[in-house]
């Protein structure tokens, strides 16, 4: 199920594998190299929505070093702090529909057990239970008097559907989830709920539940990936995406009264989202086109495309409309520049920039744009990848490189801005972010190719990426490493354990090393997805355990001979800390240089700036030493080095 596949328990130029013309790549511009502190001082900020009168915008930002929420005038200006957390991150949900109260969520330093809170004046009130109960916001009621949320309060395995009133914050369960369903949306009159049941990580069944008579109708006829999108503004039909009989997801409309279906929209890429604004004035479509988000907004009455302002070398990647549909919050950026938020008045055409997130100390011209390339793998399969080349690289000045592997299984490296990638590229490392077989976005056949084949053909795709890099004149073919987080961290360890001579170093960021343990210890709230995950990966409680042990790098750690750095968050609920503890200890026994960076206050991903500075700064220091060459001389003399840091 493409949209449900989780992270481990969860420009269109094409090039062949031949050498590229180096004249295209050389850049004689003097490039300043920036520190990790400067790159991590790029602010990550995004708009959550307008206030009820459209005068203010709620912003979530990490400018303080940790995510907090702020308010700003819809015409721009200074951000006003609303929360000032110095521990757990705070993420905005939105202003209340009829007043200036604010809804936000927090978890426990990355444990993913989210709580919903309200901020009214100086008072903060927790609205959902505290003790190991997960709550996820699911939207405001049409009348603005309540909101909906999912919670596993009744049963830790399943998310039931609740409505909470805004006057007294009393809750009522609307849907009791006894069947491991995923919530997919509800009609404005609360009569119908869309539900999804994962069959495997590729396919899912879609159901329509009548909350009045409790009848359920299965929507899809064939095994396929089906995802609910939105109810029609008149409530008589709903829209969903499906790949039934096709490689890519397209949009279907289902008539509730007679059960008829009509194909509405299809492309030669996956359509990921299709929905209407509050009163149905605009329809918004998002598609995933060669690892890039393409947004189309259509005025329903005229069927005309809405034109937004143009931005030099940047693109509008999303639009969040106000409830009265007169204003839109635009996200504008590119692979070479972080996204900023703008407020746009569709009636007056006034545009106001709300954020300016690139560190003033960084020259934008020194950043590198992503480039889509394709190369042939070992069996002739074409593999798409995102290529970043340091501006100073040339045939006369070849640079070291990294094969970058995304999370998943089933994730995708995309043409988005990434401060860590830009930092490494700025310091002379080329990056090839591979989308190996099993990645999403390139059709369901490609997506299914790694099922029960992890650590084999997907790894060979990464090795073929290394070979492609080696053939490029601006790359030092003897200095290529592999890096990845989550599933990408697993691929790093698989490369070092199963193909120990292919890469010079490995960077493992909270990667799975023991599939038996990971699959048995998935969080309880993923119960509805567990069987689907077992279908793809294997069931650790059956004879599949033999294969799972065989593909787990921990049990083959004696093969690792190349320098390794491992980074881990102690609160990670997906890839447990013990995964990294054990692989570090096992590789140490080989006398191989190993570095271990452990963060006590992070989960599956590092969100605090001070930790990001430590983590990615340590990665570069490691690469400078062992990939660029200084540390390799030490290894040749027989001196081995291990370091460990806890933050």
Secondary structure, DSSP 4 states (H G I P E B T S, - for coil): -TTT--TTT-------SSPP-GGGT---SPPPPPPHHHHHTS--EEEEEE-TTSSEEEEEE-TTSS-EEEEEETT----EES---SSS-EEEEEE-SSSS-EEEEE-STT----EEEEEETTEEEE-S--SS--EEEEEE-TTSSEEEEEE-SS-TT--EEEEEETTT--EEEEE---S--EEEEE-TTSSEEEEEEESSSS-EEEEEEETTT--EEE--SSS--EEEEEE-TTSSEEEEEE-TTSSS-EEEEEETTT--EEEEE--SSEEEEEEE-TTSSEEEEEEE-SS-EEEEEEETTTTEEPPPPPBTTBEEEEEEE-TTSSEEEEEEEETTEEEEEEEEETTT--EEE----S-TTS-GGGS---EEEEEE-TTS-EEEEEEE--TT--STT-EEEEEEE-STTT----S---HHHHHHHHTT-EEEEEE-TT-TTS-HHHHHTTTT-TTTHHHHHHHHHHHHHHTSTTEEEEEEEEEEETHHHHHHHHHHHHSTTT-SEEEEES--S-HHHHHHS--GGGHHHHHHHHHHH--TTSTHHHHHHHT-GGGGGGG--SEEEEEEETT-SSS-HHHHHHHHHHHHTTT--EEEEEETT--SS--SHHHHHHHHHHHHHHHHHHTSSHHHHHHHTT---EEEEE-
